[in-house]
Amino acid sequence: MSTKIQAPKGTVDTLPAESWKWQTVERIAREVAELYAFREIRTPIFEHTELFHRGVGEGSDIVQKETFTFTDRGDRSLTLRPEGTAGVVRAMIENAQLNDQGSRAKVFYIGPNFRYERPQKGRYMQHHQFGVEAFGIAEPAEDAECILLQMDFYRRCGVKDLSLRINSMGDRDSKMRYRDMLVKYLTPLASSLSEESQRRLSTNPLRILDSKDEKDQKACAGAPPASESLSDKSRSHFEKVQQLLTEAGVSFVVDSTLVRGFDYYTETLWEVTAGGLGSQNAIGGGGRYDGLVEQLGGRPTPGVGFGSGLERLLIALESQGVELPSQTKPLIWIATMGDAAKPVTWQLLSELRAAGFSADMDLTGRGAKGQFKLADREKAKFCVIVGDDEVKNSTVVLKDMTTTQQQSIARSELIAKLHEALKA
Ligand code: HAM
């Protein structure tokens, strides 16, 4: 026998018994996005490498260390998308969705992303996000709408123990001012920083603030908060977001150490953590990115959105003991007793499917016992049994697999009876 090939590390297979959970959270995501009037967008899972360098940022950890980049057969450098925002912005510009002054668009997506990160619980090389992006709406109410949508999604999935942290980096000038302020504060402390953060001091000093390294955290303890460098406009934008969240009854904390891993963020940033996840507890995060569309060659257009990790959501639900509502169709199993019944059951199979039932039967000629065993294994809700007598009398035996009760009914009544039984 040849050696077995295993899945690449940091990837997860979703097996048939578990896939309904994915279908359920994706269905809830679509429903909630639709309620807030966001429409779906699908973009490729790979893009030109340059998009992420220009979009996500040269100095970000993601671009420096975590991308899956390859040269294709035509010698082009391509990268598997590490996140959704840059590709969505590229697609919106390229397809002339943001061309006119005052263009406005609200989109959502569900799909895989790829990051070369050390795998652990809740952190994978391939993960999936439900994300939304709203373009053309600079008002703080749009930041609030995205946050409300995100929290609504979690509420509908039943996830508990959530905490929302928000911060503001301000507009581009405020952010630059803050960066300078932080460098001035940290430079005399450089030797006490981790090696990584010493490097970041020149490449991406803001990221030092959310370093997990104790040395860095100690050095940052007295750092000035971003709020000190906010322009008046940015301050009032951030205050309005907070006011709207408070009015909507959403609890949050302002966390001045919250910075997020992408260079594109301006103004409001947020992150939501959930209990039951361990150290990788960020279940979703987002923010405003008012300069990104222009930076990627579009007309200046504000943007705001979030991405929410679906693996982490499912882990949180599982460890919190929350049962997702299953919408899988109950299975009707058809059992054939003897050769005379074969054409009848084959026909019944089509009839049930045409009437919208999930139906299945054994096609390999198992005996009665084997067929019932299969029906149990497949968790059938009802069994429709046809033998010689039933063929003769144009009847079927309908067996409820939960109660094991069975009754003989006219074949012509089967569909109506099943509808009735499943409604009860
Ligand atoms: P992000 O915070 O990097 O933001 O990712 C969003 C969420 O994806 C995280 O909070 C986490 O739940 C999940 N996630 C990220 N990396 C992994 C991983 N390696 N394994 C499992 N789950 C992971 C973004 O990606 C931004 N594009 C969000 C955004 C949209 N901002 C504005 N618009």
Residues whose N, C-alpha, C, O or C-beta is under 5 A from the ligand:
A	BS01	HAM	E83 G84 T85 R115 E117 G122 R123 Y124 H127 Q129 G131 V132 A282 I283 G284 G285 G286 G287 V304 G305 F306 G307 S308 G309 R312
